[in-house]
Amino acid sequence: METKKNKMKMMTLDELKNKDIGEIGTPERDKYEFDLRMELLGEMIKSVRKERKLTQEQLGELIGVQKSQISKLERSTKNVTIETILKVFRALKANVKFSIEMNESEFKVA
């Protein structure tokens, strides 16, 4: 009796993302990348808060919001303003650096 070996194709993470989510530059991939960055930002806030030995309530008091707002912020930063994020990092005494990437496409002002 002969057995067949199942061959699995090996793929990199980038290849899987391209296949399942879409190529870089497509709306689906851009949304995925944005959501991932926002999730990481929330995790960073939580990590720095804990490193500074602050509760969510204490951090909220520092920036003038309720504990529930800090909890929401740490779980998802999608519906928050940049101003709030900056307030949080200032309260945590953490430096923030933003990077802006310009597309190579032509820019015209009407």
C-alpha positions in Angstrom: 0.0 0.0 0.0 1.4 3.3 -1.1 0.9 6.5 0.8 0.9 10.0 -0.8 2.7 12.8 1.0 0.8 16.0 1.2 3.0 18.9 0.2 2.3 22.2 1.9 3.5 25.3 0.2 5.6 27.5 2.5 4.7 31.2 2.5 6.1 34.2 4.2 3.9 36.4 6.4 4.0 39.1 3.7 2.9 36.6 1.1 0.0 35.5 3.3 -1.1 39.1 3.9 -0.9 39.8 0.2 -3.0 36.8 -0.6 -5.6 37.0 2.2 -5.9 40.7 2.9 -4.7 42.3 -0.3 -1.6 43.9 -1.8 0.1 46.9 -0.3 -1.7 50.0 -1.4 -5.2 48.4 -1.7 -7.9 49.8 0.5 -8.3 46.5 2.4 -4.6 46.3 3.2 -4.4 50.0 4.2 -7.3 49.5 6.6 -5.6 46.3 8.1 -2.3 48.1 8.5 -4.0 51.1 10.1 -6.0 49.0 12.5 -2.9 47.1 13.5 -1.0 50.3 14.3 -3.9 51.6 16.4 -4.0 48.3 18.3 -0.3 48.6 19.0 -0.6 52.2 20.1 -3.2 51.1 22.7 -0.9 48.4 23.9 2.0 50.9 24.2 -0.1 53.2 26.3 -1.1 50.4 28.6 2.5 49.2 28.9 3.9 52.7 29.6 1.1 53.3 32.2 2.0 50.1 34.0 5.7 50.9 33.8 4.9 54.2 35.5 2.9 52.2 38.1 -0.3 54.2 37.4 -3.8 52.8 37.5 -6.2 53.7 34.7 -8.0 55.9 37.2 -4.8 57.8 38.1 -3.9 58.3 34.4 -7.5 59.5 33.7 -7.2 62.1 36.5 -3.9 63.4 35.0 -5.6 64.1 31.7 -9.1 64.9 32.9 -11.0 61.8 31.7 -12.8 58.9 33.4 -11.1 55.6 34.0 -13.5 54.0 31.4 -12.0 56.3 28.7 -8.5 55.1 29.5 -9.7 51.5 29.4 -11.3 52.1 25.9 -8.1 53.9 24.8 -5.9 50.9 25.8 -8.2 48.5 23.9 -8.7 50.5 20.8 -7.4 53.9 19.8 -9.5 54.1 16.6 -12.0 56.7 17.9 -9.6 59.0 19.7 -8.1 62.3 18.7 -4.4 62.9 18.3 -4.7 65.6 21.0 -5.9 62.9 23.5 -3.1 60.6 22.6 -0.6 63.4 23.1 -2.1 64.3 26.5 -1.8 60.7 27.6 1.9 60.4 26.6 2.7 63.8 28.1 1.1 62.7 31.4 3.2 59.5 31.2 6.3 61.6 30.5 6.9 59.7 27.3 8.3 61.1 24.1 6.2 60.7 21.0 7.5 60.8 17.4 5.2 60.8 14.4 6.3 59.8 11.0 4.6 61.1 7.9 5.2 59.3 4.6 4.5 61.1 1.3 3.3 59.2 -1.7 5.2 59.6 -4.9 2.0 60.7 -6.8 1.7 64.1 -8.3 0.1 66.8 -6.1 -2.0 69.6 -7.6 -3.8 72.4 -5.9 -7.0 73.4 -7.7 
